[in-house]
Amino acid sequence: MTLYPTLRRRALVTVVAVLAGSPALAGGRSIVGDWAPDPRQCRPVDGAVRIAPLGMAGDEFACTFKSVSRAGDVVTWRGSCSFADRSKASTVVAALQDDRLSVRIDGNALGSYRRCRAGSGA
């Protein structure tokens, strides 16, 4: 039957996607979630970013990643980022130090963030 190879392929893709997203942990701490310069104001218009295992988005950009790696408290993604006027291949690096996350896109600082508090608008 041709149905079973299709199901196996889908299951394999799902497992690979889950495992590929696992390095979005920094020093054993997940950085997946909502982050903002002020953790009490976590709306995109306030500068907040949402990090997923293979994606990141803010008010004026969105990134999708094909690969992710981790070295200690530093997570590096490779993929593409779209800005208001263009989309381009990008490397994004996030470094977690204490409770602060610094993010760089292609070497340019995006900002310093703290994890959003529950109910803070994200």
N, C-alpha and C positions, 0 to 999 in steps of 0.2 A: 504494500500500500504506500502511496506517496504522501499520505497524511502524516505518518509518523516522523519522517525526516523533517518535515516542516515544523512540527511541534518541537522536536529536539533542537532544531536551529533556533527557534524563538526562545526556548528555555536557556540555551547556551548564551544567546545575546543578552538576556536578562541577567544571568549570573555574571557575565563579563562586565556589564554596566555597573552592577552593584559593587563588584570587586574593584573596578577602576575608580570608583568614587571614594573608596575607603581612605586613600591618602589625604583626603581633605580634613585630616586630623593633624593638629600641630602638637607634637610632644604628647600624643595620646588624648589631646583635647580637641573636640570637633570645632571647626570654625564655621560649619554650616549653620545658617540662620541669618538673622537681621542684625545689622551693625549701623551705628550712627556716630557722628561727632559728639552729640549729646544724647546719652541713652534714654533720656526722658522725652525726646522728640524724634520719633523714628519713622517719619513719613519720607518718601522719596524727595519731596520738595524741600525737606529739611536737610538733605544731604545723605540720607540713609542708603545703604546698599543691602541687597539680599544675596546671600551666597548659597549656592546649591553644590552638590558634589561635582557637577560638570557644567556649571553656569554661574553667572554673576550679573546683576542688573542694578542700575541706579536710575536717577531721574533722567539723565541725558545719555545713557549708554546701556548696552547689553552685550554680554559675552557668552559664547558657547565654546566649550573646550572638547578637544579630542583626546588629550592626555593630561595626566596629573601625576605629580611625584611629590615626595616629602623628604626633607632632611631636618630632623629635629623639629623646631618650631617654625620652619619655613615650608610653605606649600607653593609649588610652581605649576601653573597650568599653561598649556599651549592650545591655541585654537584661533578663534576670530572674535573681534569686538566691533560692534556697530555703534557709530556716533551719529550725531544729527545729519551729517552730510556724506558719510562714507562708512564702509566696512573694510576691515583689513586684518591680515594675519597678525596675531598678537601673542605676547608672552606676559602673563600676569603673575606677580609674586606677592604673596601675603605672608607677613612675619608677625607672629604672636609673641608679645613680651608682656608678662604679667597679665593685665586685663585689657591691654591695648593691641589693636590689630592695625598694622600699617600695610597699605596696598600700593603697588606700583604697576602701571601698565606700560610695557615697553620701556622701562627705566624711568618713567615720569611718575612722580608721586601723585596718587589719587587722593590720599588723605590718611588721617589717623582716626580710628574708630574704637568704640566700646560697644559691647553686646547690648542690644536693646532690652529694655525691661518689658515684662508682660503688660499689655494694655497701653503701650506708649505710642500707638498709632501705626505700627507696621502692619 
